[in-house]
Amino acid sequence: MTILSMAGSSGALDPLPKRKMSYFSNRYVVGLTVTAGIGGLLFGYDTGVISGALLYIRDDFKVVSENSFLQETIVSMALVGAMIGAAGGGWVNDAYGRKRATLLADVVFTIGSLVMCAAPDPYVLIFGRLLVGLGVGIASVTAPVYIAEASPTEIRGGLVGTNVLMITGGQFLSYLVNLAFTEVPGTWRGMLGVAAVPAIIQFFLMLLLPESPRWLYLKNDKAKAIAVLAKIYDPDRLEEEIDMLAAASDDEVQPEKSVSYFDVFRVKEMRLAFFAGAGLQAFQQFTGINTVMYYSPTIVQMAGFSSNQLALLLSLIVAATNAAGTVVGIYLIDRCGRRLLALTSLSGVIISLLILSGAFFLQSTSLCGLHTLHGNCGTSLGWFAVVGLALYIGFFSPGMGPVPWAVNSEIYPEAYRGVCGGMSATVNWMSNLIVAQTFLTVVSAVGTAGTFLIIAGVAVVAFVFVALFVPETKGLTFEQVERLWRERAWGSDGSRQSLLAAEA
Ligand code: BGC
């Protein structure tokens, strides 16, 4: 049964009355979003800056320059930390709230940055990377959920997308820092340590912000929840929101204590929701975004441009395009919906990957072989590859960048939002690590053309996955999304049967 037919089958998914609400119409929510989004900035800056910093770390620690395993560990330890941080952070979110989870992320991140900045040897540096990764992992699950729970339904996708803009903005900033310091030795301590500043700023700003109203309501702190909602909505709308929260909590069987990871797999509708959310996160990574983000200088060089400066400059352009595309995504996500945006994005990604694959294939054939690389043929193929890269980013960034984070912040019931969001963020980080660790190996096994062809194949599977399993959540309240899963799991009489199942 399709979502549309399900929507027709009951009034549960009827759209809300049309309201005028623009992204900037509520300054309080925008301020809260930007503050929470500092987590995204740390995420982007930290994952981007390490490739530049590593060049100087190698200069300072001879053992690192002689040992590529140590280099890989320095880079990937943050991803390992983020995997653990996202899983644990999801639980902290449900048990202790979004605000405490953010404060915890800031403390861990700040300590990690300072440890890296002062590291006397590579092993302490690796420990610092682990701490920073833990902080980024906690932030990666907390910021979207905190933002989504404070957002009016009509602009929720765009506001959660703002966190992704902070990620892509952070990556851009880190590339800029990398480029600015190309000629300055010994600057890695500053490059890594400076990230403590936004974390400290976020810590103090968060102290001024409230806990998420929905989490407060779940924990039966209704008066406080209503006080927070009153800052977000005008009196008419406030009443409506409170009524919806009250109806939802009557309707739902609330677990006595925080849910465990295991609970997610016991309830059918949770399994369906988690499958859709985690699948989106995995496909976001396996469609290759971070091969492009982490290796764009390498890809540009593979395409025949040998100058380091030019390669770094082109990757800065890639990062800027990524951030600009995210702005387009923020504009479109609540207008076209999550599904259309993701499907269009994936179609473009498939075409761009085929162009990239074609460019590298032609370059490796005898017609246009290596010996001509610096001749006309090689140069135009190099540009062909760069166009493929730009198209890839242009299509990826408005859709598959923000959609997985937005969908994961809104498809789980209140009591499971942290745990499920955390688990699927862990899937994202794990997939990120796998792709980053294997990209160059796969390139050396099947060639660059073959690698991009494989990724294009994955993107085709991702398209089918989104078409079949990801429901449209644009404009739906959290309560409507919950009913949507019950209906998917149990048919149109879903609510009753699911309650019976939960009671059994
Ligand atoms: C992804 C990151 C990625 C970034 C690039 C985010 O949505 O989760 O892994 O580096 O987009 O734009």
Boltz pocket constraint, residues with backbone or C-beta under 6 A from the ligand:
constraints:
  - pocket:
      binder: B
      contacts: [[A, 47], [A, 164], [A, 167], [A, 168], [A, 284], [A, 289], [A, 290], [A, 293], [A, 322], [A, 400], [A, 401], [A, 402], [A, 428], [A, 432]]
      max_distance: 6.0
